[in-house]
Every structure is written in structure tokens, then in C-alpha cells.
Amino acid sequence: MSDLSSFPITKRWPAKHPDRLQLYSFPTPNGVKVSIALEEIGMPYEAHLVDITKNETWIPEFLSLNANGKIPAILDPNGPGSKPLALFESGAILLYLADKSGMLMPSDAGRRYETIEWVFFQMAAIGPIFGQLGFFHKFAGKDIEDKRPRDRYATESKRLLGVLETRLAGKRWIMGDDYTIADISMLGWVRNLVGFYGAGELVDYASLEHVPAWLERCLDRPAVLRGLEIPRAG
């Protein structure tokens, strides 16, 4: 049996199955990337709810695994060289899981880097910009009288959706016929933008053709539907 006792995070979130990959997360667009990928791959794992509404990412046990205090993070008892590996940053975790499983990533070297390119696009642009629009449209920022910050992020979100719209023209998935971690990285953010954030009208989502059809295809996948609810909050 794997011994994870040297990792302080296991004191707060004990592993019932220490031989399985440990996921520390919350069902946000960033968090569900990893649970969806794990469900798609079929890799055994144990999910632990890290309640961001209670600031649990800032307690010492979680910070011992991710000094940046953000979900998701993983602890794989069977990492490279059969040694435990701790990782944070959802994009890095997606790449690790794809490499470890040999799934969700094209085998061709050129297409592999193209997939990584789109994951980085999500990490650098889609996530931060959509998240800021959510803040200024739905959360505390909505009470700011000056709407220029909200409008700035709405305009940029609309532009980014346009980039996706162009990419998906004539394609089933972001990488064509291959469903990859690029799709997994983005689907939660697009879903939240028009659903939870209620910003569809602000970004003129109804005018798009390919992005909504792609999101529907993503949400038709059983593994996606399961992953969106893991870890279950509340």
C-alpha cells in the first residue's frame, strides 16, 4: 500500500484509497477540468472537496501542496519512477494525465503541440477574461457604478469566443476529429459564461453557430456530465 503520510495535505483530507490518485478540488470551471479528464480516462482516483467558499485553500495543509492557494491539485502515489508526485495548475495536470494515460492527446508530435497551444490559450485568455467578466457582471463587481470594467471584459470575451468560433468551423472538436484536453480545458468556462454567469447576452452568444454546437457535443459525453459534479459541493 502506498504511504502518503509525508504529505501534510493528507492530514486534513485523509486518503481512504492511498494507492489511487488523490484529487483536491471544487466544481469550478478550473476544478472540473481534472475530474472530467479522469472520468474520460477511467483512471482510479479519490476526490476530496476543498471548499473554496470556506477559504480552505488557504489553510496550511492545502498550501503545502499548492503554495498559490488555488484548486485543483493532485497527488499521484504512482508518479514517474513509481514515486509520489504532487502537481497544481489545471493545465499542467491535464498534460500530465494525458501523458500518463496515452489518451486525450494526438500521438503525432505536431498535433500534440497544437493541442498544447490551445490549452495555453485557455489558461492565458479564456479563463482569466471570462472569470473577470463573471466578477463584474454577477459577483461583487456588479455593484460598481462605472460599467467600463464589465464592458471591457465583455468585449474581450466576445472576441475570444470569436476565435473559438473560427477554430471550430467545420470541426467536431478543437483538434478536428480528436477530442482532447483542449476541449476539456475550455468547456467548463464556456458553460459557466452563458449559464452560471448569465453573460450570454453581453457577449452575443446567440449569434454564434459552432461554439454552441460544440458545447452541446461536450455535454452529451457521459464522462463530462459526471466530471462536472465532482467533487460534489454542499
Secondary structure, DSSP 4 states (H G I P E B T S, - for coil): ----TTSTHHHHS--SSTTSEEEEE-SSTTHHHHHHHHHHHT--EEEEE--GGGTGGGSHHHHTT-TT--S-EEEETT-GGG--EEEESHHHHHHHHHHHHT-SS-SSHHHHHHHHHHHHHIIIIIHHHHHHHHHHHTSGGGG-S--HHHHHHHHHHHHHHHHHHHHHTT-SBTBBTB--HHHHHHHHHHHHHHTTS--TTTTTGGG-SHHHHHHHHHHTSHHHHHHTTSSPP-
